[in-house]
Amino acid sequence: MNKGHSLHEIKKTFVLFFFILAVRTVSVAQNQDVIIIDAYKPTISDAFKINDNPKITDSTIEKLNLNYQLNPKLYPTTFSLDPIKPAKMVGEPLTKLYKSFIKLGFGNKTTPLAEFCLNNTRSTSNSIGVYFDHLSSSGKIKNYGYPGFSDNKAGIYARKFYKNELLSCDINYSRNVIHYYGFHPSDYPLVPSADNKDSIRQRFSKIGGELKFKSTYIDSSHLNHAFSLKYYNLSDLYHSTENYLGFNAGVNKNCKLLGKSLEHQNLGILADMNFYSDVNKMDTVHGADIKLLPCFSAKYDILKFSIGLNALIEEAEVTKGHLFPDANFSIDLFNNIFVLYGGITSELKRNNLIDLSAENPFINTSIPFSFSYTKSKFYAGFKGCISSYLSFDASISKSSVDNLPLFVSDTTLALQNKFTVVYDKVGIFNTHAEIVYQKSEKLKILLTSNYYQYTTTNEKKAWYMPDMDVKLSAEYNLRNKIILKAGVIGYSGCDAEEFVKGSAPQIKHLKGVADCNLGIEYRYTKILSAFLNFNNIGAERYQRWYNYPSYGFNVMAGLTYAL
């Protein structure tokens, strides 16, 4: 072996050794296998002592009786408050009140108007005043009797304010003059009174008064009470007189009659007594109607109700009594925005001269008197507010009335220009609707409408009872300087009984009417203003009563003054 060959072999051996060593190292790195060769050295881990001591648990618990003795003593303490200044409220200044008011006007058909009132100013202790009103006309209507009229009214009133009561007294006098002009003078050439206006003149004089005493408690836990005593004397030019005495009383108090489930429980009683004495050419008649109504009212959630027993008494030649339940309810819906209501009631009324002559002033005052008794009146309705400006009320009712007074022409008179009364049992169905729009004091609109359906028993028709009436009124305030007023009163046609000599009574249909009125007021200052009113703009000579046409178009202008 030569030297070169040996050196070559040695190099080849070292290369192979290092190649094997590299491969081994890579293999160990990939498999993570580590082989350590060393001598075995055994070890013993440290020992720790258990420090927990054994103990015995006894399930029996011994109760200890402890007695305490307290000796209370009052320790005097003092506490003082520093006064604070009350808050000052700045309110609006009170509106100035004027002691007197005067209104004067004049219109066509020779129509003067006068109003006057005098009152003390603002007072916390009393109020007293007087008033006087006059309206008359001496115009004429072609082909009819003299239609002049005069309405006069005067009175004095006083109020005394106590801490929890109010005492008031009123004395009044009225004098109303009309003429029975409902005939054609040319048709009665042989009747002397046809051309004499004094012979067809009628005058109603009434003097009366009322004394009233009532409580004004703010706290509802007190016994609330109200009493009134009324009297009047009515007379005319045909020797008819009527004397009236009335007494009304009401007492109620909050209570807890049915526990705490019902709110606003109230127990009370109402009493109403009316006495009449009528003297005329036919007869002398006395009569009275008495009403006693004990009732209980309460509120449960959204329901309010009242329950009572209506005791009605007719006092005449024969005394009659009636008992009928009286109840009503209301349900508040949608946070009091809409209210559903209804009820049942009964009524008793002694027909009297003052009410009949006010409804029809052309009445013959020698008439029979009777009691009108509403046996049962059912009603239901729905009212609410559509917005803060607009509200409504709609209802229906059905009733049956014994001895309802109906007007018919008095055929015992030569001119047949007066009316008398007949009584009949009538069923009445009514629907009522009302809409009110008010935007502050600037604009006010009121619309009401009624539809009636009558069912008579003995008479052919419900005489002079219109099937429908509509009333519309509007007022517009322009910067508190100019006030515009408009109104419409409409009636549907009604039926009258027409008597023709030598033939049976006929049904006369009176046509309906729409009476339109317009007024304007200009306020020059707070105390002085001028007005101009137009009435019956359509100039319709409608007949509310058979053969009694209205004046037609009329206009009136005037001034008002406060001092």
C-alpha positions in Angstrom: 0.0 0.0 0.0 1.4 3.2 -1.1 1.3 6.4 1.0 -1.1 8.3 -1.4 -3.5 5.5 -1.3 -3.5 5.3 2.5 -4.1 9.0 2.9 -7.0 8.8 0.5 -8.5 6.0 2.6 -8.1 7.9 5.8 -10.0 10.9 4.3 -12.7 8.7 3.0 -13.1 7.2 6.4 -13.4 10.6 8.1 -16.0 11.7 5.5 -18.1 8.6 6.1 -17.8 9.1 9.9 -19.0 12.6 9.8 -21.8 11.7 7.3 -23.1 9.0 9.7 -22.8 11.4 12.6 -24.9 14.0 10.7 -27.5 11.6 9.8 -27.8 10.4 13.4 -28.1 13.9 14.7 -30.9 14.7 12.2 -32.7 11.5 13.2 -32.5 12.4 16.9 -33.8 15.9 16.2 -36.8 14.5 14.3 -37.9 11.8 16.7 -37.0 13.6 19.9 -35.6 10.5 21.4 -33.0 11.1 24.0 -31.0 8.3 25.5 -29.1 9.1 28.7 -26.8 6.6 30.2 -26.0 7.2 33.9 -26.0 5.5 37.3 -29.4 5.0 39.1 -29.8 7.3 42.1 -33.0 6.6 44.2 -34.6 9.5 46.1 -37.4 9.8 48.8 -39.8 12.8 48.8 -40.3 14.9 51.9 -43.0 13.9 54.5 -45.5 16.4 56.0 -47.3 16.2 59.3 -51.2 16.3 59.4 -52.1 19.1 61.8 -56.0 18.5 62.0 -57.1 17.4 65.5 -60.1 15.1 65.9 -63.2 16.5 67.4 -66.7 15.3 68.5 -69.9 17.1 67.2 -72.9 17.2 69.7 -76.3 17.5 68.0 -78.0 18.7 71.2 -78.3 22.5 71.4 -78.7 24.0 74.8 -81.1 27.0 74.9 -80.2 29.9 77.1 -83.0 31.9 78.8 -82.0 35.5 79.0 -84.0 38.1 80.8 -83.6 41.8 79.9 -84.9 44.7 82.0 -85.3 48.0 80.3 -85.8 51.2 82.2 -87.0 53.8 79.6 -86.3 57.4 80.3 -87.4 60.4 78.3 -84.5 62.6 77.2 -85.7 66.1 76.5 -84.8 67.3 73.0 -85.6 70.5 71.2 -85.9 71.3 67.5 -86.3 74.7 66.0 -87.2 75.5 62.4 -85.9 78.5 60.6 -88.8 80.4 59.0 -88.8 80.5 55.2 -90.3 83.2 53.0 -93.5 82.1 51.2 -93.3 82.1 47.4 -95.0 85.0 45.7 -97.5 84.1 43.0 -98.0 86.7 40.3 -101.5 86.3 38.9 -103.3 88.0 36.1 -105.1 91.2 37.1 -108.8 90.8 37.8 -111.2 91.8 35.0 -112.8 95.1 35.7 -116.5 94.8 36.5 -119.1 97.5 35.6 -122.0 98.4 37.8 -124.5 98.9 35.0 -125.3 97.9 31.4 -127.7 99.6 28.9 -128.8 98.3 25.5 -131.0 100.3 23.2 -132.2 99.4 19.7 -134.8 100.0 17.1 -136.0 98.0 14.1 -138.5 98.0 11.3 -142.2 97.2 12.1 -141.8 99.9 14.8 -139.8 97.5 17.1 -138.1 99.2 20.1 -135.7 97.3 22.3 -134.4 98.3 25.8 -132.4 96.4 28.3 -131.0 97.7 31.6 -129.2 96.1 34.6 -127.5 97.4 37.7 -125.4 95.3 40.0 -122.8 95.8 42.7 -119.2 95.1 41.7 -117.0 92.2 42.9 -117.7 91.2 46.5 -116.9 88.1 48.6 -119.9 88.6 50.9 -122.9 89.5 48.7 -124.3 90.3 45.3 -127.4 92.4 44.6 -128.9 93.8 41.4 -131.9 94.8 39.4 -132.8 94.4 35.7 -135.4 95.4 33.1 -136.1 94.2 29.6 -138.5 95.4 26.9 -139.3 94.3 23.4 -142.4 95.3 21.4 -143.7 95.8 17.9 -146.7 97.5 16.4 -146.2 96.4 12.8 -149.0 94.9 10.7 -149.4 91.8 8.5 -151.5 92.2 5.4 -155.0 90.6 5.4 -154.7 89.6 9.1 -155.7 91.0 12.4 -153.5 93.4 14.4 -150.4 91.3 15.4 -148.7 93.8 17.8 -147.0 92.4 20.9 -145.1 93.6 24.0 -142.8 91.6 26.3 -141.6 93.2 29.5 -139.6 91.7 32.3 -138.2 93.2 35.6 -136.7 91.9 38.7 -134.4 92.2 41.7 -132.1 89.6 43.0 -129.7 89.2 46.0 -127.1 86.7 47.0 -125.5 86.3 50.4 -122.2 84.2 50.6 -121.4 82.4 53.8 -118.4 80.2 54.5 -120.1 77.0 53.4 -123.6 78.1 52.3 -125.3 80.3 49.8 -128.6 82.2 50.4 -130.3 83.7 47.4 -133.6 85.5 46.8 -135.2 86.6 43.5 -138.4 88.6 42.9 -139.6 89.0 39.4 -142.4 90.5 37.4 -143.4 90.0 33.7 -146.0 91.5 31.5 -146.6 90.0 28.1 -149.2 91.4 25.6 -150.3 89.6 22.4 -153.2 89.9 20.0 -155.2 87.0 18.6 -154.6 88.1 15.0 -155.0 84.6 13.4 -158.0 85.4 11.1 -158.9 87.4 8.0 -161.1 90.4 9.0 -162.6 90.5 5.6 -164.1 87.0 6.2 -166.1 88.3 9.3 -167.8 91.6 8.3 -170.5 91.0 10.8 -168.2 90.4 13.8 -167.5 93.7 15.6 -164.3 92.5 17.2 -162.7 91.7 13.9 -161.7 95.3 13.3 -161.1 96.2 16.9 -157.6 95.4 18.1 -158.5 95.9 21.8 -161.1 93.1 21.6 -158.5 90.6 20.5 -155.9 91.8 23.0 -154.5 89.4 25.7 -152.2 90.2 28.6 -150.4 87.8 30.8 -149.1 89.3 34.1 -146.9 87.3 36.4 -145.4 88.1 39.7 -143.3 85.7 41.7 -140.2 84.9 43.6 -137.8 82.2 44.8 -135.9 81.7 48.0 -133.0 79.3 47.8 -130.5 78.0 50.3 -127.7 75.5 49.5 -124.4 74.2 50.7 -121.1 75.0 49.0 -118.8 72.5 50.7 -115.6 71.6 48.8 -115.0 68.5 51.0 -117.4 65.8 49.8 -117.5 64.2 53.2 -120.0 66.8 54.5 -123.7 66.5 54.2 -124.6 68.4 51.0 -128.0 70.0 50.9 -130.1 72.4 48.8 -133.6 73.8 49.5 -135.8 76.1 47.5 -139.2 77.7 47.9 -141.0 79.2 44.8 -144.3 81.1 44.3 -146.0 82.9 41.4 -149.4 84.4 40.5 -150.4 84.5 36.9 -153.5 86.4 35.6 -154.8 87.5 32.2 -157.6 89.7 30.7 -160.2 86.9 30.6 -160.5 86.3 34.3 -158.1 83.3 34.5 -155.7 83.1 37.3 -153.1 80.5 38.4 -151.4 80.4 41.8 -148.4 78.1 42.3 -146.3 77.1 45.3 -143.3 74.8 44.9 -140.8 73.2 47.3 -137.7 71.4 46.2 -135.1 69.7 48.5 -132.1 67.5 48.0 -129.7 65.9 50.5 -126.8 63.6 49.8 -123.6 62.4 51.5 -120.6 60.3 50.6 -120.5 56.9 52.4 -119.0 53.5 52.4 -122.2 51.5 52.1 -120.7 48.6 50.0 -117.2 48.4 51.2 -114.0 49.6 49.5 -114.4 48.0 46.1 -116.7 50.9 44.9 -115.4 54.4 44.8 -117.3 57.7 45.2 -120.3 56.1 47.0 -123.1 58.6 47.6 -126.5 58.2 49.2 -129.2 60.9 48.9 -132.8 61.7 48.4 -134.6 64.3 46.2 -138.0 65.7 46.9 -140.0 67.9 44.5 -143.6 69.2 45.4 -145.7 71.5 43.1 -149.1 72.8 44.1 -151.4 74.6 41.6 -154.7 76.4 41.9 -156.4 77.5 38.7 -159.5 79.6 38.3 -161.1 80.3 34.9 -164.5 80.6 33.3 -164.9 76.8 33.1 -164.0 75.7 36.6 -161.8 76.0 39.7 -159.2 73.3 39.8 -156.6 72.4 42.4 -153.9 69.9 41.8 -150.4 68.9 42.9 -147.6 66.6 41.7 -145.1 65.1 44.3 -141.9 63.3 43.5 -139.6 61.4 46.0 -136.4 59.8 44.7 -134.0 58.1 47.0 -130.9 57.1 45.1 -127.4 55.6 45.5 -124.5 56.3 43.1 -121.0 54.9 42.9 -118.1 54.3 40.6 -116.4 51.0 39.8 -113.3 51.2 37.6 -114.6 52.8 34.3 -118.3 52.4 35.3 -120.4 55.1 37.0 -124.0 54.3 38.0 -126.9 55.6 39.9 -129.9 53.5 41.1 -133.1 54.8 42.7 -136.8 54.4 43.1 -139.0 57.1 41.7 -142.2 57.6 43.7 -144.7 59.9 41.9 -148.0 61.0 43.4 -150.9 62.8 41.6 -153.0 64.8 44.0 -156.4 66.0 42.5 -159.9 64.8 43.0 -158.5 61.3 43.0 -155.1 60.6 44.4 -152.9 58.2 42.3 -149.4 56.9 43.0 -146.7 55.5 40.7 -143.5 53.6 41.4 -140.9 53.1 38.8 -137.1 52.4 38.9 -134.8 55.2 38.1 -131.3 54.2 37.0 -128.5 55.5 34.8 -124.9 54.6 33.9 -121.9 55.9 32.1 -118.8 54.0 30.9 -115.6 56.0 30.3 -113.6 54.7 27.4 -110.1 55.6 26.1 -109.1 57.8 29.1 -112.4 59.6 29.3 -112.3 60.6 25.7 -115.4 58.7 24.8 -118.3 58.0 27.2 -121.1 55.5 26.7 -124.3 56.2 28.8 -127.9 55.2 29.2 -130.7 54.8 31.6 -134.4 54.5 32.4 -136.6 57.0 34.2 -140.2 58.2 34.6 -141.8 61.6 34.9 -145.0 63.2 36.2 -146.1 66.7 35.5 -149.3 68.6 36.2 -150.0 70.6 33.1 -150.3 74.3 34.0 -151.3 77.6 32.4 -147.9 79.3 32.6 -146.1 76.5 30.6 -148.9 76.0 28.0 -149.2 79.8 27.4 -145.4 80.1 27.0 -145.4 77.4 24.4 -148.5 78.7 22.6 -149.4 82.3 23.6 -152.5 82.2 21.5 -154.2 79.8 23.8 -157.7 80.1 25.3 -156.9 80.3 29.0 -160.2 78.5 29.9 -158.8 75.0 29.3 -158.9 71.7 31.0 -155.9 70.6 33.1 -154.5 67.1 33.5 -151.4 65.2 34.6 -148.9 64.0 32.0 -147.3 60.8 33.1 -144.3 59.3 31.3 -144.5 55.7 32.3 -141.1 54.7 31.0 -138.4 56.5 29.2 -135.4 54.5 27.9 -132.4 56.4 26.6 -128.8 55.6 25.5 -126.1 57.6 23.9 -122.5 58.2 23.1 -120.5 61.3 23.6 -116.9 62.3 23.5 -114.1 64.6 22.2 -112.6 64.0 18.7 -110.0 66.7 19.5 -109.4 69.5 21.9 -111.7 71.7 19.8 -114.4 69.3 18.7 -116.9 67.4 20.8 -120.1 65.5 20.1 -123.1 63.9 21.7 -125.5 61.4 20.0 -128.4 59.6 21.7 -131.7 57.9 21.2 -134.7 57.6 23.5 -138.1 56.0 23.6 -141.0 56.9 25.9 -144.7 56.5 26.3 -146.6 59.5 27.7 -150.2 59.4 29.1 -152.2 62.6 28.6 -149.7 64.5 26.4 -151.2 68.0 25.7 -151.9 68.7 22.0 -153.1 72.1 20.6 -156.2 72.3 18.4 -158.2 75.3 17.2 -161.1 76.3 19.5 -164.2 76.0 17.3 -166.5 77.5 20.0 -165.3 81.0 19.1 -166.7 83.0 16.2 -163.2 83.9 14.9 -161.6 80.6 15.6 -158.4 82.5 16.5 -157.6 80.7 19.7 -156.4 77.2 20.6 -157.5 74.8 23.2 -155.9 71.6 24.5 -156.7 67.9 24.0 -154.9 65.1 25.7 -153.8 61.8 24.2 -151.6 58.8 24.9 -148.5 59.3 22.6 -145.4 57.2 22.0 -142.3 59.2 21.3 -139.1 58.0 19.6 -136.3 60.5 19.4 -132.8 60.6 18.0 -130.6 63.5 19.1 -127.2 64.7 17.7 -125.1 67.6 18.8 -121.7 68.8 17.6 -119.7 71.6 19.3 -116.6 73.3 17.9 -114.8 75.9 20.0 -111.3 77.3 19.4 -110.6 79.5 22.4 -112.8 82.5 22.4 -112.3 83.2 18.7 -114.7 80.8 17.0 -117.7 78.9 18.4 -120.0 76.6 16.4 -123.0 74.7 17.7 -125.1 72.3 15.7 -128.0 70.3 17.2 -130.6 68.2 15.5 -133.6 66.1 16.6 -135.7 63.6 14.8 -139.1 62.6 16.3 -141.5 59.8 15.5 -145.0 60.0 17.2 -147.6 57.3 17.7 -151.0 58.6 18.8 -153.8 56.6 20.3 -157.0 58.7 19.7 -155.9 61.7 17.6 -155.1 61.3 13.9 -151.8 63.2 14.3 -149.6 64.6 17.0 -150.8 68.2 16.2 -148.1 70.9 15.8 -145.3 68.4 16.6 -142.6 68.7 13.9 -140.8 65.5 12.9 -137.4 67.2 12.8 -135.7 70.4 14.0 -132.2 71.7 13.4 -130.4 74.6 15.1 -127.1 76.0 14.0 -125.3 78.9 15.6 -121.8 80.4 15.0 -119.8 83.2 16.5 -116.5 84.6 15.3 -114.5 87.1 17.3 -112.1 89.2 15.2 -109.4 90.6 17.6 -112.1 91.3 20.2 -113.2 94.2 18.0 -115.7 92.8 15.6 -118.1 90.1 16.6 -120.0 88.2 13.9 -123.0 86.0 14.7 -125.0 83.7 12.5 -127.8 81.3 13.2 -130.3 79.0 11.5 -133.4 77.5 13.1 -135.1 74.9 10.9 -138.3 72.9 11.4 -139.8 70.2 9.3 -143.5 70.4 8.4 -146.2 69.6 11.0 -149.9 68.8 10.9 -152.7 70.9 12.2 -156.4 70.2 12.4 -158.4 72.6 10.2 -162.1 73.1 10.8 -164.4 74.1 7.9 -168.0 75.0 8.6 -170.3 72.3 7.4 -167.7 69.6 6.9 -165.6 67.2 8.9 -162.2 68.4 10.3 -159.4 68.2 7.8 -155.7 67.7 8.2 -153.8 70.8 7.3 -150.1 70.4 6.6 -147.9 73.4 7.6 -144.7 73.5 5.6 -141.3 73.5 7.1 -139.1 76.6 7.5 -135.5 77.7 7.8 -135.2 80.9 9.7 -131.8 82.5 9.0 -130.3 85.3 11.2 -127.2 87.3 11.0 -125.7 89.8 13.4 -122.6 92.0 13.7 -121.3 94.0 16.7 -118.5 96.6 16.6 -116.8 97.3 19.9 -115.6 100.9 19.7 -114.3 100.7 23.3 -114.6 98.2 26.1 -117.7 100.0 27.3 -119.3 101.2 24.1 -120.4 99.1 21.1 -122.9 99.1 18.2 -124.8 96.2 16.7 -126.9 95.4 13.6 -129.1 92.3 13.4 -130.9 90.8 10.5 -133.7 88.3 11.3 -135.5 85.9 8.9 -133.3 86.9 6.0 -135.3 84.7 3.7 -138.4 86.8 4.5 -140.5 83.6 4.9 -144.0 84.2 6.4 -144.1 80.7 8.0 -146.8 79.6 10.3 -145.7 77.9 13.5 -149.4 77.9 14.5 -152.3 77.6 12.0 -153.3 81.0 10.5 -150.6 82.8 12.5 -147.9 83.9 10.0 -144.7 85.5 11.2 -143.6 89.1 10.4 -141.1 88.1 7.8 -137.8 90.0 7.4 -136.8 92.4 10.1 -133.7 94.4 10.9 -132.6 96.1 14.2 -129.8 98.4 15.1 -128.6 99.8 18.4 -126.0 100.6 21.0 -124.7 99.1 24.2 -123.0 101.0 27.0 -121.5 99.9 30.3 -120.8 102.2 33.2 
